[in-house]
Amino acid sequence: MSMVKYILKRLLMLIPVMVGISLFIYLVLSLAPGDPARMILGMDALPEDIEALREELGLNKPLLIRYGLYMWDALHGDFGTSWYQRFDVASEFFHRLPNTFWLAFIANAFSIIIGIPVGIIAAVRHNKPADYVVTFFSLLLCSAPGFWLGMLAQLLFCIRLGWLPSSGVGSFAHFILPALTMGGGIIAINMRTTRTWLLDSIRSDYVRTARAKGAREGRVIVHHAMRNSMLPVITGLGMNFAACMAGTAVTETVFAIPGIGSFITTGVKTKDIPIVLCSVIIIALMVGLVNLIVDIIYAVVDPRVKLGS
Amino acid sequence: MKKQITEKNTCKKSSQLKMIVKRFGKNRLSIIGMVIILILVAAIALAPLYCSYDKVIQQSLSQRFLSPSAEHFFGTDQYGRDLFARIVYGGRISLFCGLVTIGIAFVAGMVLGCAAGFFGGMTDTIIMRFCDVLMAIPGLLLAMAIVSALGQGIGNMLIALSISQIPREARTARSCVMTLRNQEYIEAAKTCGTSRFRIIWRHIVPNILGPMIIDVMMGLGSTILRIASLGFLGIGIASPTPEWGTIISENQINIRYYPYLGIIPGLFIMITVLSFNFIGDGLRDALDPKMKN
């Protein structure tokens, strides 16, 4: 099966999942107690006004029809209006998206640039002090709450030392600490995956053969062992992206970044359902697309993988 | 004759348990984790004996921002509340919520996973597609969305966190059941006319408990982190009820001048999660010796 066919097939398979996600989230969020129209207009609103707004928001229609209408509009780029601030949810979302996108991109870049080499060092120095230090730190990074690490880093580097700006966006320097905060967990994951699988390939027969025929140690590691051990790391990239997206809310809160995470947090706190609905659906779509891209990369890198089978 | 057989069985069972305990005991880190958790649980459970709840909520303007001392082990916060008392009682909530969430996810995941794996066909398709849908949304975001629908509060937060954890457990259970389903002893049980419920309960569940417990231990750490994150964002457990994440969030504006207010509760979260991860690692090695070889 050719690549184009495979991609089309995967895109088609994404459709039912997206319908499922949007339906689930829509139904759950419609369970929210209280009449939205009354909540928007306040407690002393006139019944006629409430009724008019209910009609305008389409609240008088059956649930499934409302869902259908919502999705029809959503497919045309209209995710409704914020209940309390009356702005267009989709345009606000895409206005904020670049901040979160760059944050996630830099976080993933850090996880690759830092995580993989450090993991290689740990594997090559297996059961030596360097290995223990790396393993210990990766465990610490996995176990500490991201927002806490971010706050401590902010305290040290921004307030005490004054090296980096403490909040907001604008330059690359603004993104360094937030990206490290968001990426702390995935840096640790990349370290561990690289270490585990590199150790696995170092012990295998073809590496012994490579050594036996006299290849230098550096070449054995980079050329022979690394190639196979990178596959699980690539597989993990999709999950790492999802982890980043889950971490946006706390990271953006700590560093006061106007991105999607803080958008959702505001939506949840003020019970502005259209914000939550729009954000969750688009993020799920993004996670699905990233996973598709990761699978394509995987298939390109590993010739054993047959597309579509 | 029958008695002899049962005796033999119990004998074998206990020896396997002994082997697991022995293997677990060899792992130094998991023993350290276990000891830390036991101390923590004891300290939290016995809290009313050495520290009254009044200290947690009592505000006192003259006692604001006291540094850690003999009287206030971890100092006091902006309202003059004792941080030590808040962390001890906060631990009760953090650990309790973590355990309840993971307990619900464990039971529900086991039931769904067994049903999907054992019956296959339509049951499997429906359950697994539903899990796929839930897993496509990053866990914390799903929990946030559900909280926004149900409203804030401990109960709703527990439901939200469980729902985002169930698919993971269901998947683990299902994949374990799938490998067991066609084993000969299951076939033998079927041939004997054993009811399907009994096969699942007596022959499948005990064999998937191992991987499930490992999964749950690993999930416990991440669930405690999620509870703290929700608390920090102000959509989990609301102040003044103490919870580790909520405590950090309350003190966020003051850590600039009083760093201990932010550092200490975070350390508690980190050490707890780390300990659960150690225990999980140790259990994995102890329950599944094949994986090590």
Boltz contact constraints between the chains, C-beta under 6 A:
constraints:
  - contact:
      token1: [A, 17]
      token2: [B, 136]
      max_distance: 6.0
  - contact:
      token1: [A, 20]
      token2: [B, 133]
      max_distance: 6.0
  - contact:
      token1: [A, 21]
      token2: [B, 133]
      max_distance: 6.0
  - contact:
      token1: [A, 21]
      token2: [B, 136]
      max_distance: 6.0
  - contact:
      token1: [A, 24]
      token2: [B, 133]
      max_distance: 6.0
  - contact:
      token1: [A, 28]
      token2: [B, 146]
      max_distance: 6.0
  - contact:
      token1: [A, 28]
      token2: [B, 149]
      max_distance: 6.0
  - contact:
      token1: [A, 29]
      token2: [B, 149]
      max_distance: 6.0
  - contact:
      token1: [A, 31]
      token2: [B, 149]
      max_distance: 6.0
  - contact:
      token1: [A, 32]
      token2: [B, 149]
      max_distance: 6.0
  - contact:
      token1: [A, 143]
      token2: [B, 270]
      max_distance: 6.0
  - contact:
      token1: [A, 143]
      token2: [B, 273]
      max_distance: 6.0
  - contact:
      token1: [A, 143]
      token2: [B, 274]
      max_distance: 6.0
  - contact:
      token1: [A, 143]
      token2: [B, 277]
      max_distance: 6.0
  - contact:
      token1: [A, 144]
      token2: [B, 270]
      max_distance: 6.0
  - contact:
      token1: [A, 145]
      token2: [B, 225]
      max_distance: 6.0
  - contact:
      token1: [A, 145]
      token2: [B, 228]
      max_distance: 6.0
  - contact:
      token1: [A, 145]
      token2: [B, 269]
      max_distance: 6.0
  - contact:
      token1: [A, 147]
      token2: [B, 232]
      max_distance: 6.0
  - contact:
      token1: [A, 148]
      token2: [B, 266]
      max_distance: 6.0
  - contact:
      token1: [A, 151]
      token2: [B, 262]
      max_distance: 6.0
  - contact:
      token1: [A, 155]
      token2: [B, 255]
      max_distance: 6.0
  - contact:
      token1: [A, 159]
      token2: [B, 256]
      max_distance: 6.0
  - contact:
      token1: [A, 242]
      token2: [B, 138]
      max_distance: 6.0
  - contact:
      token1: [A, 245]
      token2: [B, 138]
      max_distance: 6.0
  - contact:
      token1: [A, 246]
      token2: [B, 138]
      max_distance: 6.0
  - contact:
      token1: [A, 246]
      token2: [B, 139]
      max_distance: 6.0
  - contact:
      token1: [A, 246]
      token2: [B, 140]
      max_distance: 6.0
  - contact:
      token1: [A, 246]
      token2: [B, 141]
      max_distance: 6.0
  - contact:
      token1: [A, 249]
      token2: [B, 233]
      max_distance: 6.0
  - contact:
      token1: [A, 250]
      token2: [B, 229]
      max_distance: 6.0
  - contact:
      token1: [A, 265]
      token2: [B, 233]
      max_distance: 6.0
  - contact:
      token1: [A, 268]
      token2: [B, 144]
      max_distance: 6.0
  - contact:
      token1: [A, 268]
      token2: [B, 148]
      max_distance: 6.0
  - contact:
      token1: [A, 268]
      token2: [B, 235]
      max_distance: 6.0
  - contact:
      token1: [A, 276]
      token2: [B, 145]
      max_distance: 6.0
  - contact:
      token1: [A, 276]
      token2: [B, 148]
      max_distance: 6.0
  - contact:
      token1: [A, 280]
      token2: [B, 141]
      max_distance: 6.0
  - contact:
      token1: [A, 280]
      token2: [B, 145]
      max_distance: 6.0
  - contact:
      token1: [A, 284]
      token2: [B, 136]
      max_distance: 6.0
  - contact:
      token1: [A, 284]
      token2: [B, 137]
      max_distance: 6.0
